[in-house]
Amino acid sequence: MNEEQTSVNRRRFLRDTSTFSLGAATVPIQALAAPFPATTDPRQQVDDPVCCDRTYATVADAIKSPPERIAYVPGIYAGTGIEQPDYLATIDLEPGSATYGQVIHRLPMPFVGDELHHFGWNTCSSCHGTPNGSRRFLVLPGIASSRIYIIDTQDEKQPRLHKVISPEVVRQKTGLSAPHTVHCLATGEVMISMLGNANGEGPGGFILLDENFEVKGRWEQDAKGMNFNYDFWYQPRHNVMVSSEWAAPNTVAQGFKPADVAAGKYGKHLHFWDWEKRSLVQSIDLGEEGRIPLEVRFFHDPTSDQGFVGAALSSKIWRWWRQENRWHAEPVISVESLVVDGWSFPVPGLITDLVVSLDDRFLYFSNWLHGDIRQYDISDPSKPKLTGQLFLGGVLGRAPTVHGKKLSGGPQMLQLSYDGKRLYLTNSLYSPWDNQFYPDIKENGSYMLKIKCNTERGGLEIDDSFFVDFGSEPFGPARAHEIRFSTGDSTSDVWT
């Protein structure tokens, strides 16, 4: 298919958004919005009837772009005992608006039990200026169901369901399950890491969706050498993709068991792939100091060959870099385990998320069990310097009260504004682990906070003007996980 025909097909696809596909049936989108009360918001008219591409040619352009106005956050009922579908919450981020810090729209999914988790865009800044360069559709998978939803955000404040990809199709075409990280590619395709095979065992793999959100098949030529799968980030200028390891879906769905770590059921490798050949070329065994490497973040400068990964259980941040055509990794930050009453072993910080500012100067990460978030100056990536820390819950008993509510659980998912001055966070990790370590999240629901970041000398401060309480949702307390901004964010975009 030539480029002109591809562009024509793309325009036809974008125009047809009045219905979505569910198996063999086509169902009106409006029929799926009934379970939640209608939201009235005088500002919900689309500012521009033609959706802008919401992408940026360079990192510098993104940093200078207007502040984020809208956030999308999954509201999750899986594992709460509430028999309602998960939903996508739209949150007003504009200070001074009548609905600032409120959920202004809820889009329920048509099925119960998906456990919406991580999600991403159909295109990002890697597609800027191309026929595929419109950041319009969210790709929203369920980690428990292996179902993939396509959400149309042309009306940023009232997204609607465009398409559903069934788990049967995913398994039939790829032999994989449990979708996790979503990244757009410069080709207009979407790539998703999958934690397991069709039976929920490792090592998993990667799948591709085409521009019409049809499952094309698997990305990798061969998964040999990969024990488990989790997160990934690619950088075409270095012809590399980096991926990390959690565990098989059947393992993590049972909750965390130390015996599983001893039995080798959790990962400790960082994998480097040849991006063009789609083959695994090097793996680094991080050893005991690299147990359960989760989120991977390349520097945003596309010429950089450096990045970071957080080893959750070992509570260490590792830096990777390339030298003489080989990839290397070293631990550069260590969070010491602490003795806590009622625990039979020293409690690790459990680093569960991290984000790098767009100017590649600051690194932020969350210690889900200790309950703090940290800011480090990474001007010298090999020697990060602690510049800010806030305790926001955790098992150490250092939970502050915000808007009259004592924070439950520990800080978990992070998202940073393009200019690096506003850090947003939620507190749910994954329902089986939430229920094990923080059962109060099930009873009280999640929160979403906004942190002010000092980008000159460093420092963190709670923004008391903003607090989203997912404990008071219409059908009861809900969990909240990953955060996306309607115009992109610090973990959505890859510049090529």
Secondary structure, DSSP 4 states (H G I P E B T S, - for coil): --HHHHHHHHHHHHH--SEEEETTEEEEGGGGSTTS-----TT-S-SSSS------SSHHHHHTSPPP-EEEEEEE-TTTT--S--EEEEEE--TTSTTTTSEEEEEE-SSS---B---EES--GGGTTSTT----EEEEEBTTT--EEEEE-SSTTS-EEEEEE-HHHHHHHHSEEEEEEEEE-TTS-EEEEEEEETTS-S--EEEEE-TT--EEEES-SB-TT------EEEEGGGTEEEE---B-HHHHTT---HHHHHTT-B--EEEEEETTTTEEEEEEE-GGGGSSEEEEEE-SSTT---EEEEETTTTEEEEEEEETTEEEEEEEEE---B--TT-SSPBP--EEEEEE-TTS-EEEEEETTTTEEEEEE-SSTTS-EEEEEEE-BTTTTB--EETTEE--S----EEE-TTS-EEEEE----HHHHHHH-HHHHHH--EEEEEEE-SSS--EEEEEEEEEEGGG-TTS--EE---EETT--TTT----
